Amino acid sequence: MKVTGLALVPPPSAADLPKVTPELLASVLARYSRSNEGIHKILEKVDLANPDESIDRILKFVDYGHASIGGLTGGLAIALDDVSMWLAYKVFEIAQMADGQESSTRYITMAATNLPAPEEIGIPADLAPRWTALMARSFAAYNAEYARLDQAAQAEPGLVRLPPNAKPAVVTRLRKNYALDRARYFIPLATRTNVGLVQSSRMWATTVKHLDSLPMPEAQAAAKLIREELIKISPRLMRHSSAEKSYQAQAEQELAESLKLGLARLSTQPLADEVWVKVDRDTPPWLREEQSLAEALKHRANRYGYQGKATRRMRVTFAWNNMAIAELRDLNRHRTGHRCTPLIQAGFYLPPEIAHAGHAALLDEQAALTRELMQRGSPAYVYSLLLGAQTPFEHSTQADKFIYEAELRTGMGAHYRYAEHLSAALREFNRQVPEARDWVIEGTAEPE
């Protein structure tokens, strides 16, 4: 694992603007809120060549808490190389205000060489050989199925949904994507990936504190390395980023719940699709919503258009019983609202093009190792999961955000499984809010 902080510098076009460090920016804006002077008057009292004294003097004067101004630092960029897909998922779950990207499974090396050492992620020493062998078998299954599906798509181009008159390079890319996206369910969640995130010092402090409070050694190691990088950029505002009792207590309770539920539901059989949607349109009696759904939605040119109050005030919670981790990785990155999953294996998804029976021995061994880790109470059970593991997943937000997600994940080029999940949720939403049906655009996800 390697963590790198990226210091942002102004472009040449901004050469005439004041140059401030993240913490100097935060302190100047804090002073700005306690003054009737303009920003230039405040900057005149700041020694830009020696910002530390100015920062301490301003913070002492305005008497702001560190958390209060931590969001004023602007975006601090951190790159995490060679972290597990589990840690990447967890960081996105925690850092709900961050902008970020993670390496796609289409561009990651799929081999046992791209795994952390068992001791790095807390695999018990006596189970390490078994875990290592299982991971190797999982990669072998992935590579074999990818090769088979790619050959099938070459032999029968109609398997791949291609746009009309597609150029040869596009045909090749979509054919490979067809095979990659169907084989990916054998990829171990322990596989290394890269993550880049940008968020304020305040949100970084919360993220690092949360990571440091988790029982997984990888999370604690990441917290330490991220903190060390951010202290170079924002030393004062990252002091309050160590493990804290309330975070630890909740992490312990959530782990216990996952272990109990995981042992009760552990299965390698595919779970039939179920979706649950709850819409809450209640408003206070003194502030009723008068806008129609049509007026809230009909003025948009596409999903990026601004929606009216009728959808922005409407609360929506939607959940699936069987979200494969392969899809969870992406749906978990929708930042608004709250996401919740026990991250267990209640079933195992494989696409129609891959037969469960052909991989029964591998999946039985994978489930047996997961059961053993769970019975021991080990948080490392997450590293025995493959991307085909199906887990319950819930997301609560507002209707405008749900509509955006539904249109995005069923739209042109969306993964076929995203489209199936969001189409099901959208059908249930439309049943409860029928007046939205004419204005929400459900796509066909073609070409994939």
C-alpha positions in Angstrom: 0.0 0.0 0.0 1.3 3.5 -0.9 -0.5 6.7 -0.1 0.4 10.0 -1.8 -0.8 13.5 -1.1 -1.1 15.7 -4.1 -0.5 19.4 -3.6 -2.5 21.6 -5.9 -0.9 24.7 -7.4 -2.6 27.5 -9.3 -2.3 27.7 -13.1 -0.4 30.5 -14.9 -3.7 32.3 -15.5 -4.1 32.8 -11.8 -0.6 34.3 -11.3 -2.1 37.6 -10.0 -4.2 35.9 -7.3 -3.2 35.6 -3.6 -1.4 32.3 -2.9 -2.7 30.6 0.2 -2.1 27.2 1.8 -5.2 25.1 2.6 -5.1 26.0 6.3 -4.3 29.7 5.6 -7.4 29.7 3.3 -9.5 28.2 6.0 -8.3 30.7 8.7 -8.7 33.7 6.4 -12.2 32.7 5.5 -12.9 32.1 9.2 -11.7 35.7 10.0 -13.8 36.9 7.0 -16.9 35.6 8.7 -16.1 37.7 11.9 -15.3 40.9 10.1 -16.9 43.7 8.1 -13.7 44.2 6.2 -13.3 42.9 2.7 -11.1 39.9 1.9 -8.3 42.0 0.6 -8.0 44.0 3.9 -7.7 40.7 5.8 -5.1 39.4 3.3 -3.0 42.6 3.8 -2.4 41.6 7.4 -1.2 38.1 6.4 2.4 37.3 5.6 2.0 34.9 2.7 5.6 34.0 2.8 5.3 32.9 6.4 1.7 31.6 6.8 2.0 29.6 10.0 2.1 32.6 12.4 -0.8 34.2 10.6 -2.8 31.0 10.8 -2.3 30.7 14.5 -3.0 34.4 15.2 -6.2 34.3 13.2 -7.5 31.1 14.7 -6.8 32.4 18.2 -8.6 35.6 17.5 -11.7 34.1 15.9 -12.0 31.3 18.4 -13.2 28.7 15.9 -13.0 25.0 16.6 -10.9 22.9 14.2 -13.9 21.0 12.8 -15.8 24.3 12.2 -13.3 25.5 9.6 -12.0 22.1 8.3 -14.4 22.3 5.4 -12.8 25.6 4.3 -9.5 24.2 3.2 -10.8 23.3 -0.3 -10.2 19.9 -1.8 -7.2 17.9 -0.6 -6.2 15.2 -3.0 -5.0 11.8 -1.9 -4.0 8.8 -4.0 -4.1 5.3 -2.5 -2.1 2.8 -4.5 -2.4 -1.0 -4.1 -5.3 -1.2 -1.6 -7.8 -4.0 -1.6 -11.1 -3.6 -3.4 -12.7 -4.0 0.1 -10.8 -1.0 1.4 -11.7 1.1 -1.6 -15.4 0.2 -1.1 -15.1 1.1 2.6 -13.5 4.5 1.9 -16.2 5.4 -0.5 -18.9 4.3 2.0 -17.3 6.5 4.7 -16.3 9.5 2.6 -19.8 10.5 1.4 -18.8 14.0 0.5 -15.7 13.1 -1.5 -15.2 13.2 -5.2 -13.2 10.2 -6.3 -12.3 7.5 -8.8 -11.3 3.8 -8.5 -9.6 1.6 -11.0 -12.0 -0.3 -13.2 -12.0 -4.1 -13.1 -11.4 -3.8 -16.9 -7.9 -2.4 -16.3 -6.6 -4.3 -13.2 -4.1 -7.2 -13.4 -6.1 -10.4 -12.6 -3.5 -12.7 -11.0 -2.4 -13.8 -7.6 0.5 -11.4 -7.8 -2.1 -8.6 -7.4 -3.1 -9.6 -3.8 -1.9 -8.3 -0.5 0.0 -10.8 1.7 -2.3 -12.7 4.1 -0.8 -11.1 7.2 -1.3 -7.6 5.8 -5.1 -8.1 5.9 -5.4 -10.2 9.0 -5.9 -13.7 7.6 -5.2 -16.1 10.4 -1.8 -17.8 9.9 -3.2 -21.3 9.9 -5.7 -20.4 7.2 -3.3 -18.4 5.0 -2.3 -21.3 2.7 -5.9 -22.2 2.2 -6.8 -18.6 1.5 -3.9 -18.2 -1.0 -4.9 -21.4 -2.8 -8.5 -20.2 -3.0 -7.6 -16.9 -4.4 -5.4 -18.5 -7.1 -8.3 -20.8 -8.1 -10.6 -17.8 -8.3 -8.3 -15.9 -10.6 -8.0 -19.1 -12.7 -11.7 -19.3 -13.1 -11.9 -15.6 -14.0 -9.2 -15.9 -16.7 -10.7 -19.1 -18.1 -14.2 -17.7 -18.3 -12.9 -14.4 -19.9 -11.1 -16.4 -22.6 -14.1 -18.5 -23.3 -16.6 -15.6 -23.5 -14.2 -13.6 -25.6 -13.9 -16.4 -28.1 -17.7 -16.9 -28.1 -18.2 -13.3 -28.9 -15.7 -13.4 -31.8 -17.4 -16.5 -33.2 -20.9 -15.1 -32.7 -20.9 -11.3 -32.8 -24.6 -11.1 -32.2 -23.9 -11.9 -28.5 -22.6 -8.4 -28.1 -24.9 -5.4 -28.3 -23.2 -3.2 -30.9 -24.2 0.2 -32.1 -25.0 0.4 -35.8 -22.0 0.9 -38.1 -19.6 0.6 -35.2 -15.9 1.0 -36.2 -13.6 -2.0 -35.7 -11.9 -0.5 -32.7 -15.3 0.0 -31.0 -16.3 -3.5 -31.9 -13.2 -4.9 -30.3 -13.6 -2.9 -27.1 -17.2 -3.8 -26.6 -16.5 -7.5 -27.3 -13.8 -7.5 -24.6 -16.1 -5.6 -22.3 -18.8 -8.2 -22.8 -16.3 -10.9 -21.6 -14.7 -8.9 -18.9 -18.0 -7.8 -17.3 -19.4 -11.3 -17.2 -16.2 -13.0 -15.9 -15.6 -10.4 -13.1 -17.8 -12.2 -10.6 -14.8 -14.5 -9.8 -12.5 -11.6 -8.9 -11.5 -11.7 -5.2 -12.6 -8.6 -3.1 -9.0 -8.7 -1.8 -7.6 -7.8 -5.3 -5.5 -4.6 -5.2 -6.8 -1.5 -6.8 -6.1 2.2 -6.8 -8.3 5.0 -5.4 -8.1 8.8 -5.8 -10.2 11.0 -3.5 -10.5 14.8 -3.1 -12.3 16.3 -0.1 -11.8 18.9 2.6 -9.6 18.6 5.7 -12.7 18.3 7.8 -14.0 15.3 5.9 -10.6 13.7 5.7 -10.2 13.9 9.4 -13.6 12.1 9.8 -12.6 9.5 7.2 -9.2 8.8 8.8 -10.8 8.6 12.3 -13.3 6.1 11.0 -10.7 4.0 9.2 -8.5 4.0 12.3 -11.5 2.7 14.4 -12.2 -0.3 12.2 -10.8 -3.8 13.3 -9.2 -4.5 9.9 -5.4 -4.1 10.0 -5.5 -2.7 6.4 -7.9 0.0 7.4 -5.7 1.1 10.3 -2.6 1.0 8.2 -4.3 3.2 5.6 -5.4 5.6 8.3 -1.8 6.1 9.5 -0.4 6.6 6.0 -3.2 9.0 4.9 -2.7 11.0 8.1 1.0 11.3 7.6 0.4 12.7 4.1 -2.3 15.1 5.1 -0.3 16.5 8.0 2.1 17.8 5.4 -0.7 19.8 3.8 -3.0 20.6 6.8 -1.2 19.9 10.0 -3.5 21.6 12.5 -6.8 20.3 11.1 -5.6 16.7 10.9 -4.7 16.4 14.6 -8.2 15.1 15.5 -8.2 12.1 13.2 -7.3 9.1 15.5 -9.5 6.2 16.5 -12.4 7.2 18.8 -14.6 5.2 21.1 -17.9 5.9 19.5 -16.6 4.9 16.1 -15.0 1.7 17.5 -18.2 0.8 19.3 -20.3 1.1 16.2 -17.7 -0.8 14.2 -17.8 -3.7 16.7 -21.6 -3.8 16.6 -21.8 -3.8 12.9 -19.2 -6.6 12.6 -21.1 -8.7 15.1 -24.4 -8.1 13.1 -22.6 -9.1 9.8 -21.2 -12.2 11.3 -24.5 -13.3 12.7 -26.4 -12.6 9.5 -23.7 -13.9 7.3 -23.6 -17.3 9.1 -27.4 -17.6 8.9 -27.6 -16.8 5.2 -24.3 -18.0 3.7 -25.0 -19.6 0.4 -23.5 -20.1 -3.0 -26.8 -20.4 -4.8 -28.1 -17.4 -6.8 -30.7 -15.3 -5.1 -33.8 -14.4 -7.1 -34.2 -10.6 -7.6 -36.2 -8.7 -5.0 -36.5 -5.0 -4.7 -38.0 -2.8 -2.0 -38.9 0.9 -2.4 -40.4 3.3 0.2 -41.5 6.7 -0.8 -42.2 9.4 1.8 -44.0 12.5 0.4 -45.2 14.0 3.8 -44.7 17.7 4.3 -45.4 20.0 7.3 -49.0 21.2 7.4 -47.8 24.8 7.2 -45.5 24.2 4.2 -47.3 21.9 1.8 -45.7 21.1 -1.5 -47.8 22.6 -4.3 -45.6 21.8 -7.3 -46.7 18.9 -9.6 -44.3 16.1 -10.6 -44.7 17.2 -14.2 -43.5 20.7 -13.4 -40.6 19.3 -11.4 -39.4 17.1 -14.2 -40.5 18.2 -17.6 -38.1 21.1 -18.1 -35.0 18.9 -18.1 -33.1 18.3 -21.3 -31.4 15.2 -19.8 -30.7 13.7 -16.4 -28.3 16.5 -15.5 -31.2 19.1 -15.6 -32.4 20.7 -12.4 -35.4 19.2 -10.8 -38.1 21.0 -8.9 -39.0 21.0 -5.2 -41.6 18.2 -5.7 -38.9 15.7 -6.2 -36.2 17.4 -4.1 -38.4 17.2 -1.0 -39.6 13.7 -1.6 -37.7 11.0 0.4 -36.9 7.6 -1.2 -35.4 4.5 0.3 -34.6 1.7 -2.1 -33.0 -1.7 -1.4 -32.2 -5.0 -3.1 -31.8 -8.4 -1.4 -29.1 -9.6 -3.8 -26.7 -6.9 -4.9 -23.5 -8.6 -6.1 -20.4 -6.9 -4.8 -19.4 -6.3 -8.4 -22.3 -3.9 -8.7 -22.2 -2.7 -5.1 -18.7 -1.2 -5.8 -20.2 1.3 -8.2 -23.7 1.9 -6.7 -21.9 2.6 -3.3 -20.2 5.6 -4.9 -23.5 7.6 -5.4 -22.7 10.1 -2.7 -26.0 11.4 -1.5 -27.9 10.0 1.4 -27.0 7.0 3.4 -26.0 3.5 2.2 -26.2 0.4 4.3 -25.1 -3.2 3.8 -23.9 -6.0 6.1 -21.5 -7.1 3.3 -22.3 -10.8 3.5 -22.8 -13.7 1.1 -26.4 -14.5 1.1 -26.1 -15.9 -2.5 -23.7 -15.9 -5.4 -24.5 -14.3 -8.8 -23.2 -15.5 -12.1 -24.6 -14.3 -15.4 -26.6 -16.6 -17.6 -23.6 -17.2 -19.8 -21.8 -19.0 -17.0 -23.1 -22.1 -15.3 -23.0 -22.4 -11.6 -22.5 -26.1 -11.8 -19.2 -25.8 -13.6 -17.8 -23.9 -10.6 -19.5 -25.6 -7.7 -16.3 -27.0 -6.2 -14.7 -23.5 -6.2 -17.7 -21.9 -4.7 -18.1 -24.6 -2.0 -14.5 -24.1 -0.9 -15.0 -20.3 -0.9 -18.1 -20.6 1.2 -16.4 -23.0 3.6 -13.5 -20.6 4.2 -15.9 -17.7 4.7 -17.8 -19.7 7.2 -14.7 -20.7 9.1 -13.5 -17.0 9.3 -17.0 -15.9 10.4 -17.2 -18.6 13.1 -13.9 -17.4 14.4 -15.3 -13.8 14.6 -12.6 -12.6 12.2 -13.2 -9.3 10.3 -11.0 -10.8 7.6 -13.9 -12.8 6.3 -14.5 -9.9 3.8 -11.3 -10.9 2.0 -12.6 -14.4 1.3 -15.5 -12.9 -0.7 -15.6 -12.8 -4.5 -17.3 -10.1 -6.5 -20.2 -12.4 -7.2 -21.2 -12.6 -3.5 -24.7 -11.2 -3.2 -25.5 -9.0 -0.2 -28.5 -6.9 0.9 -28.0 -3.2 0.0 -30.1 -0.2 1.0 -29.8 3.5 -0.1 -31.9 6.3 1.3 -31.9 9.7 -0.4 -34.3 12.2 -2.1 -36.3 11.5 -5.2 -34.3 13.8 -7.5 -31.1 11.8 -6.6 -32.9 8.5 -7.1 -34.2 9.6 -10.5 -30.8 10.6 -11.6 -29.3 7.3 -10.5 -32.1 5.3 -12.3 -31.7 7.2 -15.5 -27.9 6.9 -15.4 -27.8 3.2 -14.5 -30.3 2.2 -17.2 -28.9 4.7 -19.8 -26.7 4.3 -22.9 -23.7 2.1 -22.1 -24.7 1.1 -18.6 -23.7 -2.4 -17.3 -26.6 -4.8 -18.0 -26.8 -5.8 -14.3 -27.1 -2.2 -13.1 -29.9 -1.7 -15.6 -31.8 -4.8 -14.3 -31.5 -3.6 -10.7 -32.4 0.0 -11.3 -35.2 -0.9 -13.7 -36.8 -3.0 -11.0 -36.5 -0.2 -8.5 -37.9 2.3 -11.0 -40.9 0.2 -11.7 -41.7 0.1 -8.0 -41.1 3.8 -7.7 -43.5 4.5 -10.6 -46.1 2.3 -9.1 -46.1 4.4 -5.9 -45.6 7.8 -7.8 -47.4 7.1 -11.1 -47.4 10.8 -12.2 -43.5 10.5 -12.6 -43.8 7.8 -15.2 -44.0 10.1 -18.2 -41.0 12.2 -17.2 -38.4 9.7 -16.0 -36.4 8.2 -18.8 -35.6 4.6 -18.4 -32.9 3.6 -20.9 -32.1 0.3 -22.5 -28.4 0.2 -21.5 -27.4 -0.5 -25.1 -24.7 -0.7 -26.2 -23.3 -2.1 -23.0 
